[in-house]
Amino acid sequence: MWIDITRTIGRDTLVYPGDRPHRVNRAADNPEGDRPELELGAHTGTHLDAPAHFIPGGRTLDQIDVERFSCPALVIDGRGQASLPVSLLNGLDFQPGDAVLFKTDNANLPRDEFSGAYTQLSAELAERLAELRVNLVGIDYLSVDPAGGPEYPAHAALLGAGVLILEDCDLRDAPAGRYQLFCLPIKLDGTDGAPCRALLKRD
């Protein structure tokens, strides 16, 4: 069973405050047919963050081994929490290289405007996931940290340990449990992130 956890750019796309809004120009004034133009930031829609996003000298997304874009994944139900606590990991079996995706109440937030009242990772949870050497951490909104900073402890802990971050994935149709994750980013030169197509496969 395949579950598409990718937001559709142009339908339910939000951008983080200060980021450039996406734009699709479908003006069909070309006699050879419609040739839409796409303009968007590297962190538009469902996207991956590379270490360079927060870590000076960190690797950009094109420097990440392609094998890391497919890995075993665990979806954890974190609904009912405003800030995800480290206790969510109690009793769960992790292997280095796993992806950990958090399904939260963010699914209930409006998609026509940004809301600062989203669920994010606690600093303690991010630090523990970095210690566990997971491959990737995902959440179903635009950031793993609270809006506006000025500090971003979850980004710092995860990206500082080389853990990739998958943001604004859509986990509404993904029950908690084990999957195989596929999240292939657009191959861009020297960027700290990129939109991706993210899928879960459950045997």
PyMOL commands that set and color helices and strands:
alter all, ss='L'
color gray80, all
select helices_A, chain A and resi 51-53+61-63+66-69+86-89+105-108+123-131+153-160
alter helices_A, ss='H'
color red, helices_A
select strands_A, chain A and resi 2-4+23-25+37-39+47-49+70-77+83-84+99-103+120-121+136-139+164-167+177-185+193-201
alter strands_A, ss='S'
color yellow, strands_A
deselect
rebuild
show_as cartoon
